[in-house]
Amino acid sequence: MTKKTKATLTVPNKKLTAFLRAMAHPIRVNIILLLLQNTKMTVSEICEKLDLEQSLTSHHLANMRNSGVLASRREGKNIQYMLGSPKIKEILEIIESLVGE
């Protein structure tokens, strides 16, 4: 019987898996789709549109921001969230074409 070894990830691979994991949740996909329509939104606006609790929404936003899916910017008292890159739209379109086949 051969012993299985644990796969180790390089730093770029760790970033890639964190990025993909951050997008792989229904609530997070809905947030991304919402931001594709609205460019930038506050946590309160996202909560209202998706009918979510603020603590849950904040948790998802932080995860996506930490992995690079989202970016944020303070504007006065509010923090505005936006997509981390315009290429995220392309990524979603490619994934949709793959799963739609």
N, C-alpha and C positions, 0 to 999 in steps of 0.2 A: 504494500500500500504506500503510495507516495504522499508526502506531506505537502499540503497546500501552503503557499506563502501569501502573505497579505500584500496586495498591490500598493505600491507607493506612488503618490502623485507628485509631479514636479509643481513648482509654484505656478506656472502658466495654466497647468491642468487644474489645479485647485481653484484658481480664479474662474476658469471656464465652468467647472461643475457648480460653483457657488452662483454664478450668473444664471445658468440654466435652472438650477434648483429654485432660485428666486422668482423665476417666471412660471414655474410648474405648480401652480395652485389656482383653483377657480377664482378666488377673490382677487388674486394678483393679476390674473388675465383680465378680469373686469376693470380693474384700476387702470391697467395699460390701455385698454380699449377706450376708456373714458378720457384718458389724457391724450389719446390720438385725436379725439374730437375737440377737446377744449384747451390744448396746449399747456396751460398751467392752472393748478387748482390748489386750494387750501385743504387741510384735512377735514374741516367742517363741510366744505362743499362736496368732497368725495363721500363723506358719511351720508349726507343728505341724498345725493343722487343714487347711491347704492343701498341705502337703508341699512347701514351698518353702525355698530357701536364705535365710539371714537377710540377707545383703547385697543380694540381689535384692528381697526384701520391703521392706527399709529404703529402698531406692531408690524403689520405688513409693509407699510411705507418705509419704516426703518430698515427692514430686511432688504427691500429692493434698492434702497439708497446705498446701503453698505456694500452691495454686490455690484453696483454700477448700472443697474437697470434704470434707476431714477436719479435725478439730481434735485437739489433744493436750493432755494434762495430766500433769505429773509427780506420781506418788504413791510416795513413798519413793524406792527405787532404780529403779523402773520408770516408763516413760512409757506412759500409757494412750491409745489412739487411739479416737476416736468420730466419728460423722458430723458434719460441720460444720453441718448444718441438718436438721431433721426433714422439710423439703420435698424432700430428695433422694429419699425414698421415693416421693413424688408424681411427681417427674421420671421415675424409672424406670418407674412404672406408666403414665405417659403414653407414654413411648417404646415400652414393650411393646405397648400398644394400637395404636400406629401401625404397628409392624413386624408385628404379628399379623394385620393386615387383608389 
